Structure formats: structure tokens, C-alpha cells
Amino acid sequence: MQIKIAKPSDCHESTVTPKSVYLNRRQFMQASLASGAALSFPVNAIASVQNGNPLLPPESLKPSFASIIETPFGKTETSAPFETATTYNNFYEFGYGKGDPEKNAESLKPYPWKITIEGEADITGAFDLEDLIKDNQLEERIYRLRCVEAWSMVVPWVGIPLGALLKKFKPNSKAKYVYFETLYDPSQMPAQNGNSLDWPYREGLRIDEAMNSLSLLAVGMYGSILPNQNGAPVRLVVPWKYGFKSIKSIVTIRFVEQMPQTTWSMLAPNEYGFYANVNPGVDHPRWSQKQERRLPGGLLFPNVIDTQMFNGYKEEVASLYSNMNLTRFY
């Protein structure tokens, strides 16, 4: 399948941290492919992720992909080491410390996995993840990730364009927004036993945002499947928005006519709006958004850089908001 690529970001594979630092992106396990670039989840590799350390399975069992298309996304910046990207996370279903997801996410059982498609579309139902993506070619895209907490990193994701998947369900004219929901299962996600958030985690995009060529449905990172703590087995990546919009461990996608309620805008609407576009001109009520701490960085000399409008993807997405007051619609 031919993928139309928008203007590349300014990150490039040649500047990515050496491969010895993280998973070898060129070690692909052999798999028989029915069509296209199907996702391959070897049973023994899955077991190594579920039973033991979800971060680094043994070298011989690293779950990987049959093929990945390298894209122009990425030119000048250096990706975070795999160790950084998988041990410094927000995934509140597993705890509220940055290291909690890596320590606690072994309870998640990401395979097999179904996603339910609902709402204003001609095709709906429950689908196996592998069936949803088997006819699409997996791409590697190196994107910036900017957290609303004013830290950031650069991550090489593996996935498919979200819009290409959504079109397969033939959304109708009433589908103005796309709603996403994370798995709700306190036995697998122990922090859901608390009431600090209104579980399950919910997010949403306007449908033109979801169809934008930058929006990615990720099933991997650094050449291999997503570790549990990073949102296994499937998550959203919307690089021009703050990281909390990139919902993890998705089980429901719903086409809706009205703007859906989302977790953080429900909890604190004066702090976290529906759009959550990266904007250095709109501060969080409790801290500035003009700069960010790019990870990794030293404790004494943190790598502080200026935040870019739309996280540096202005040319690709600014037209989506041409008639909007982004101070009001934050």
C-alpha cells in the first residue's frame, strides 16, 4: 500500500542513539506473510514479555516485525535511548511515579487483543488487532514526544497511519470526532482500583485531526513491539499534541457526532483542554510551557530547549486550526 507522506519532521535516523544502546532495529524474525507486511507476534516472545521483565526480553526472544518501512520522518534530532523511553513514563493505570509503569506493567496481558469499532460508521464490530493491521505496511516514524509537564524526548515509533485504518470502517457524515478508550481491567492495571481518575482512560480527536497524515497508530518502538509500560499492544501517537492525548492500550474506537468527554478535561477543564496542542504561548496554570527538558539530560545540567509551536509540526497541522482562537481552544 502506498502511503502519502507529509513534510518530514526534522529528525533523522543517522542521528539516532547507537543501536547498541537499545533494541537492534535490523533483527527481524522470519514470519510467513499472507499479504502486505503482517504483524508477527511469536508465541515464545509474547510469553517472555508477559512472564518476567516486560522491558528487555532475552536477545533470542525479542518480539519483532517481519518488515518495517523507513520513512523520511526524522532529520536532525537524536532519539532517546531505549532505556530512557521505557523507564520514564506516565501510565497511571500502573502508578503515578515515572518508574512505576516499568515496575508494575508485567500484569498486563496484551495478546490476544481486540479493538471494538463503534458509532457512526458503516462497518463496526470487534476485531482482532492483527486483523486490523495485516493489510497495512508498518512504518517507522521518529517523532518528538512533548509532555504537558514540560519534559520531552524523541522516539522512533513503528505503526500505521491512523487515517488509513479509520477509512476502512467508512465513517459517515455524522462522524465529526473519534473517541478512544483504554482497557479497563483492575486485575491487569492495578492502579485502576483507585478513584484518582474516572476510569477507563478516555481520549478523542476531531476527525480531521485523526485523519491527518501525522497521526499514527503505534504497535511498536525501536523496531520491536511496544513494551507493556509504553502502551502495549497498541497506542495512539499524535506528535503535535501533549503526550496525554496519545492514549495507550486502546480497546475501543468510536465515531461520534459530538465532542467526546476526555479524562483530563473532565478532571481539570481549566488546565487540560480537549485540543491540547503544544503551544509555548499558552502556559499551564501552574507552570510555563515556553521551554521543555529534553531527555535524557543531566541532573546538574538538564537539557532545556525552547518549545516549538505544535511541537515543531506547524507546517503539517496549522491549517487544522486556521479559524480558531488557540488561547481559548487550548
Protein Blocks (a to p, Z undefined) as FASTA:
>chain_A
ZZddddddfbdfklgccfklmccfkbccddddfbhjaddddfklmmmmmnocfklgcfkl
occdfbdcddfedjkbccddfklmmmcccdfknojbfklmmmmmmmpcfbdcddddehjd
fbgcdddfklmmmmpccdddddddddfkopacddddddddfklmmmmnopafklmbccdd
ddddfklmmmlmpckbccdddddddfklmmpmkbccdfbeehiacdfknopabdcddfkb
cfklmcghifbdcddfbdcddfklmmmmmlmcfklpacfkbccfkbcfkbccdddddfkl
ccdddddehhhpmmmmmmmmmmccfklmZZ
